[in-house]
């Protein structure tokens, strides 16, 4: 049977995810922003939490680890680069490692930039990637700890995933990201179409996440920093054709937008 994803809102704008394998009965929490809500949702589904897969150390991603582990005895998997900041880790993972849920395997991707050791979990057999705050629908995370070259390399790893991959982002930031994307890339016809759909979904109180990668590749300004049209508009003087400099300029502009 296929994996099941249960997506639910928590905190002010986070999404919680429970990933369930019906064959083995295993269930993984993807990050733990709100322990009480995760435990409640698992109980409502009749699922037993057996693992936590953390993407990074921020409290709205790992803050519920201890309470959920105390309640369930689950195993905590977390980024090795942030082990000092996440309590109770059972297994540290990094780029190229794999984790399993039943017979399903997830590849770990280094997507540092938002935080230095941020990771994502890509499940190629089901076309899903849980990307935390590395990339959002029409956006990417703030560069709190990393550098522009590091963050761009991370986005290249995401861009290289199969185009049909569904990106499970951690926040409902899409309307804010849409406003900036229209400013950054005003002549993008694909963005105009996507934006209208996003506005309708939010008007209907529906989530805009997950986002399909192939659509993001055409519309997300941060994923398009290697596009000549974006570089012509955003690359700093003296840096024509420079994807890193273009990305850095876009990220700085979004921070101040």
N, C-alpha and C positions, 0 to 999 in steps of 0.2 A: 504494500500500500504506500502511496506517496506521503511525504512529510506534510504536516499541517502547521500553518502559522496562525497564531491567534494574536491579533494586533489590537491594542487598546490605549486610550489616552491616559496619561498620568502626569502628576505635577501640573505646571502651568501650560507647557507646550511640548512635553516629551511624548514619545510613543514607547509603550512597552511591547515586548515581543516574547511570546512563548513558542518555542519550536518543538513539535511533538512528532515522534516516530511511532505510529500505531503498531508496527510489527514487534518492536522491542518493549514498548511501553515507556521509553525514556522521554524526558522532556528537559529542554535546556532553556534557561532564562538568557536572553540576549541583553546584557547589562541589567542593572538593578536600581533604577532611579527611585522606586517606591516599594519597599518590601511588603507592606501591608496589601497594596493593590495587586502585586504579583501573586502573593499567597491566596488572596481572595479569588483572582481570576483562575488560577490553577484548580482551586477547589470547585469553582463553578463548572469547569470543563471536565472535572473528574480525572485530572492528570497529576502524576507524581513528579515533582521537580527532582531531577537527578544530577543536573549540571548547571553551572553558570559560565557563560562565555563573556568575559569583559573585553571591551574595545579600548578603553583608556581609563585613567584614574579619577577623573572628575567626579565629585560626589553625586551628581545627577546621572551617573553611569555605574558607579561601584558602591554607592552609599548604602545599598540594601543588602550587600553580600553577607555580613555577619548574621543578620536576623534571619535571612532565608536559609543559610547553612545551619543555624541552630535549630530551625524548625523542621528541616528536611534531611540533614546529613549529606547534602549534595556536594559534588566536587567542583571546585572553583578553578577555572582556566583563565589566565590573564596574561597580558603582554610582559615579556621578560624585561623589557626596557623600563617598565614602571613598577617593578615588583616591590620596590621600597615604599611605594605610595599606596599599595593595595594590600589590605590585611587578609590573612587566611588563605592565601593562594596554595593550591595543591599541585598545579602544573603551570610552569612558565613556558610560553611559546613565542616564536618569532617567525620572520619571513621564511617560507618554505616548509614549515611544520604542518602537520595535519591533526585534526581532532575529529572524533567520530560521535555520531548519535545513531545508535543501532548500527545498521549496515551502511549508513550514509556518511560520507567523508567531506569535511570542510578543509580547504587550504587556507592557511594563514598568510595574509598579505601585510607587509610593512607599509603603512600609510601615514607615517609621522609627518607632523607639520602643525596641526592644531595643538597636539602635545607631542613631545619628542618620541615617545614609544607607541603611539596609537597604532592599532592593528585592525584589520577587517577579516571577516570570515566568508569565504566564497565556497558555495556548494554547487559545483559544476553540474552534477547530475540532475539537479532540480532548478537550475538557472536563477539562483538567489545569491545575493551578497549582502551581508549585514555590515554596514560601513560606518556606524557610529556618527561622529561629527566630522569625518574627513570630507565628505561631499554630501550635498543636499540637492533636492529638486531645485534646479536653477541657481545653486550656490555651492559654497564650500565653507568649512569651519574657519573661524578667526585663527590667525596665526599667533597663538599665545606663546608657544615655546620654540617652534621650529624656525627654519630659514626658508626663503623663497625657493632656492634650488632643491632643498629637501622636499618641500611640499609639492613642487611641480613634478618631481620624480614619482611621488606617491600618486598624484593624479594620472600620470602616465600608466601606472600599474592598473588603475581602475579603467582607464580608457582602453586598455588592451584586453579586457574581459570580453567574452562573446557579446555581441550587440544586443541580443535579446535578454540579457541579464536584468533582473529586477533588483533595484537598489533599495534596500530597506534602511532608510535614514532615521535618525533618532529624534528629530524635531519637526514640528509643523511650522516651518519658516517660509513657506513657499510664496505667500503673498508679498512679504517684504523682499524676498529675492527677486520676484517678478518685477517689482518697481525698479530695482537697480538694473536688472537685465535689460529692460526697455531703454533705460538711460545709456547703458553701455553699448547696446547693439540695436539701435532704433530701426534699422532697415531690414531686420531679419523676419522674413515672412513666416518661417516655421515657428518662430517665437510668438508672433502675433496670434497664430492659430492655437498654440499651446496655452498662451496666456488667457485667451477667452475661455478655454476649457477649465483652466485652474480657477478662474473667477466664478464660473458656474458651480464647480464642485464646492467651493467654500461657501457660496451663497446657499447651497443645499446642505451645509454643515457636514460635508463628506471629506475624508482625508485626501490629500494629494500625494501621499506616500503609500506604497512604494512607487518609484519612478523607473521607467524603462531606460536603459543605458543608451540605446540608439537614438532616442529622442533627446536625451540630455546632450549627446555629442553634437547635435545640431543647434541647440538653444542655450546651453549653460555657458555663460561667458568665461568662466574660469577654466572649463574643459576646452575652450576654443582659443586659448592663449597662443597656440601654435598656428592659428589661421591667419593668413596674410591680411585679410580684411580687418580683423581685430588688432593685429599688430600695427597696421597703418593708422588706426584710431588711437591706440593706447600705448604703444612702445615709446619709452622716453627718448628724447633727443640723443642721437648717437648710438641707439640700440635697435636699429631696424632688423626685423627678422629674429629678434631675441625673445623666445617664448618665456624664459624665466623673468626677464625684465617686464614683459607684458603682463604676466601673471602678477608680479609684485605691484605693478601700477594699478591693476584692477582690484587687488585685495586692499590696497591702501585707500582707493577711492570708495570702496564699499564700506570700509571702517568709518569713513567720514560722511557717508551719504545720509 
